[in-house]
Amino acid sequence: MTAPVALDRVGHSFGPQRVLRDIGLEIAAGEYVVLLGPSGCGKTTLLSILGGFLRPDEGRVLIDGRDVTALPPAKRPTTTVFQDYALFPHMTLRDNVGFGLRMAGVAKATRHQMAERQLALVGLERAGGKRPHEVSGGQRQRVALARALAVEPDVLLLDEPLGALDLKLRRVMQDELKAIQRRVGTTFVHVTHDQEEAMAIADRIVVMNAGRIEDQGPPDRVYRRPASLFTAGFMGEMNRIPARRGPNGIETRLGVLPVAVPGSAPRLTVCLRPEALWDGAGDWDLGPAQVEDTAFFGTHFRAHLVPERAPDLRLVAHFPPAQAPEPVVRLSVDSQELSIFPEGSP
């Protein structure tokens, strides 16, 4: 089962605090959408509204074209997987998975059969007789997912489902979630504050900030071509270089960038990712820089740099892992990898 979702001008407040402002969002049937943002941005509140745990002060929630704004969770075609998996410790995994089916009146033999099918889907086909304390944290997360899928929801909501797992297991479960979503075809809406997690699993990332949607799009576009200065800074590491408009392009203390930028704001911020800085290989020459320190991260060396042309400016660069950078490097950037925003923009 799967269905499209639409949020129509949704707004909500907790007392005097406005937490959601005029949210409009359409999610296609079978799409994996991740709501991403810092703590307090409104993403969990929005998920609670989708699940029926909160009724918005303004706007509508539509699932498969049907207005479900006033419906409680039990009457919606949705299920939710929380960070706290809330498994029943006295029940077997099979009975945990089949609990929703039991509440729906499904006969014992049938629900056991359906539960075993869901456990097999998440790689636990021989674990149905175990209890939650007998399996790992990652396996408990899979049981919670199997329980949610057992009732065949049109939309599955996931609230920080991997937050309690260690890094290695979290990455394994990211792959598992994406693969399971592809197999079942259900619409997934997933909340996280982890940018890497969002990029690993999403068809589309929706970046939220201060109760609004700041940016949305495929992970590579949101990362490489952010729509706002906030998105640029939130999606991973970013170097910010003060700039201004000049007669020959964008003027910075590291040189002139010969590009035209729409708008009329005189002062600008040039943003570039650490991996976009090269040792003499791009089309915008930033001049020599002193390597202040380096750290090895396996996939790259992360270095702090002091540009000769602007010694009070600090840049972060990622260099290939095969060899640490020399004490002095000559930096350049591919101008296609830059993002430029008006100074003071959100």
N, C-alpha and C positions, 0 to 999 in steps of 0.2 A: 504494500500500500504506500502511496505517496500523494502529495498534494502541494499546490503552490500556496504561499503565504503572502499577505499584504498588510502592512501597517499604514494606516491612513491618518496622518496628522496627529500622532499620539503624543500626549503630554501628561506629566504627572508631577505631583509635589508631595513632600512629606512635611506637613505643617508649612512654615514660611519658606522652606528650601525647595527650589525648583530643581528637579533631578532629570526630567526629560522635557525637551522643547521641540514641538512640531516635528516629530519623527515620521518620515515617509520612507518606506522601504518595501520593495517587492522581491520575493524569493521564488525562484522557479521550482517546480516539482522535481525532486531528485537532486537538487543542488546542495552542496556542502558549503554553508556560509559560517564564517567565524566572526563574532563580535569581539573586537579587540580594543583595549584601551586601559588607561591607568585606573587605580582604585578610585572610586567615587565618580567615574565618568557616566554611569547610568546603565552599563551593559547588563548587569545582573538584574536590575529593576526591569529592564526591557524584556529579558528572558522570563521573568516572573509574570509579566503581563501576557506574554505569548502563551504561557502554561496555564493561565487562569488563576494564579495565586494572588494576583493583584488586579484590580479593575482600574483602568486609567481614568484620570480626571477628564481627559479630552481625547477625542479620536476613536478609531475603530480598529479591531483586529479581525481580519478575514482569512479563513482557511478554506481552500477550494471554492472560493467565491461566497462562502457563507459567513455572515456576521456572527462571531462567537464571543464578542466583547463581554457580554453579560453571563456567559456560561462558566460554571465552576470547572476545575480540572477534570473531574470524573466524567464530565459530559463532553469533553473536547477530544478530538482525534489526535491527541498528543500524549507523550509520556516524557518524563524527565529523569535524567541520570545526574545525581548530585556528586560533589566531591566526597562527601561522606556516603558510602555506598548503601548504608542502612540495611544490610542483610540481617535476616533473623538468625541469631546464633544457634538456636535449638533445632533449626530445620536443615535438612540436606540441601545441597546445591540444587538438586532437581526440584525440590519443593519450593525453594526460594524463587527459582525461575518460573515455576508454575503458579505462583501466588496470585498474580493478576487474573489468570485464567480461572483459578478457583473462585475468586470473587465474582467472576462473570458467569459462574454456574456450569463451567465445563466439567464433564465427568472425569473421574480420577484417572482412568486408563488413558483417555484421550489427552488430558493435560500432561501426563507423564511422557507420553509419546512426543508431544509438541515441545516439552521442556528439553528432552534429550536431543531433539533436532536443533534447538537453539544453542545448547551447550556444544554440540558438534560444530556449529557455525563459528563459535569463538574459540575452537581448539581445545575443548574440555569434554570430549565425548566419553571418556572413561572415568570422569570424576563426579558423576551425578549423585553417588551415595555418600560423598564426603560432606563435612560441615565446614562453615567458613573459616574456623580457626585452624583447619588442617591444610589450607592452601595459602599461597603467597598473596601479597598485596595486589600484584598485577593480575593474578587469577581472580581475586575478588572483584576487581574492576570489570573483568570480562563477564563475570556472573551478573553483575548489576546491568551491564549492557544487554546480555541475553534476556534478563527479566523484562527490560524495557521493550525489547523487540518482540517478545513472545506474544504480546497483545496486538501486534501488527498495527502500530500507530501510523497515521499519515505523516506525522512530523515528530522527530525525536529531538528533544532539547537536552543539551549537555552543559552543565554548570561547573566549570573548572574540573572536569572529570579526571585529569591526570595530575592535579596539583599535589597529591600526597605521595607520588611515586618519585624514586630517585631518577637522576638524569638518564642513565642507560636504559632503564625500564620504560621511562617516559617516551623515549625515542622509539623503542620497540612498539609500544602501544599506539603511538601516532601512526605508524605504518599499518598496524592492525585495524585501527578505526577507519582509516581511509579505505582499506581493502574490503572491510565488512560493508561500509556504506556503498561501495561500488557493487557488491554482490546483491544486497537487498534493495537498493534503489530508493530508499526512504529519504525524504528531505531531512537534513541534519542542520541544526542551528546550535553552534558551539561557542561558549563564552570562555575567554582566557585573557590574561594580561601578558602572556608569553609570546613575543613576536616570532621567535623561531618555530614554536608550535603552530602558530597561525599559518606561517608560510609553508610548513611541511604538509598540512592537511587540507587547506581551504581551496575550494574553487574560486571563492570570492571573499576578500577580507573587507569588513566594515569597521573602519577606525572611528571610535567615539571619543569625544572630548567635551567635558562640561555639559553633558546632557544633549549634545547634538551629534549628528553624523558629520565627521570632519572630512572623510574620504572613503571611497569604496572602489574596488576593482580587483582584477586578478593579482595574486601575490607579487609577481615580477613587476607589474606596472606600479603598484602602490610603493614598492621598495625603490625602484629605479627612477620613477617619475612621480614623486609625491605631489599631491595637489595643494598642499599647504606646508608652511614652515613647521607647524606642530607635527604633522605626519612625518616630515623629513627627519625631525629630531627623535620622534618616538620609535620609528622603525629602525632600530639598530643604531650603530655609531655614526656620527656625522661631524665633519669639519665645517665650521661656519667662518666665512671670511667677509669682513665688512667691505662694501663697495659703493660706488656711485656712478651715475651716468656721466659719460664724457663724450667729446666730439668724435672719438674713434672707436667707441665701444664701452665696455664696462671696466672702469678703472679700479684697481685694487693696489695695495702695497706690494703685491707679488707680481705686478705687471698688468697690462691691458688685455682684456679678453675681447676679441673683435666679434662680438655678437650683438644682435638687436633683441631687446626685451620689451614686450608689450607694456603699456601703461606709461605713467608720467612721474611716478615717485622718484625723487632725485637720489635717495639713499636706498641701497639694496643689500641683501645678504646672499652671498654665493655659497651654496652647500655642495660638498663633495664627499663621497664615501671613502673610507680608508683604502679600500681595494682599488679605487680609481686613480690613486696616486702611483705613478710609475717612476722608476729610476731612468729618466731620459727617454721615454717611449711615446709620449703623447704630443698633441698639437698645440697645447698651451704651456709655454715654458715658465716655470715658477722659480727657476734658478737653483743654486746649490743650497743644501740644508745639512746641518749637523745632526747626526743621530745621537740623541741624548741617552736613550736606553732602549733595550729590546726585551721581549718575552716570547718564548716559543709556545705556540698553541697547537702544534701537530700539523694542522693544515696550512699554517702561515706563521711568520714572525710579525708580531705587533710592535711597532716602533713609535716613540715620541721624537718628533723632529723640530729643530729650531731653524726656520728659514733665514738665510743670510740677509735677504732684502727686508725682513720684518722680524728682528730678533726678539721682540716681545710677544710674537704670535707662536702658539704651539699647535702643531699638526699631528694627527695620528695616521699612520700608514700601515698597510698590510703588505708584506713582501713574501715571495715564494719560500717554501719551507726547506728547499735544498741547501741553502746557505744563508747565514745571517748577513744583513746589509753591511757595507763598508762604513767606516766612521763618517764619511761625507758622501752624500748622494746628490745627483742633480735631478730635480723633480720636474715632471711635466704631467699634464692631465689631458685626456681625451675630452674635448669640450662638449661632446655629445653625452657625457656622463654627469654633467653638472645640472643642478637645479638652482634657479634664481628667484628670490622673492623680495617684495618690498620690505624695507626695514620696519620692524614693529608689527608685521602681520602675524596672525595667530598661528 
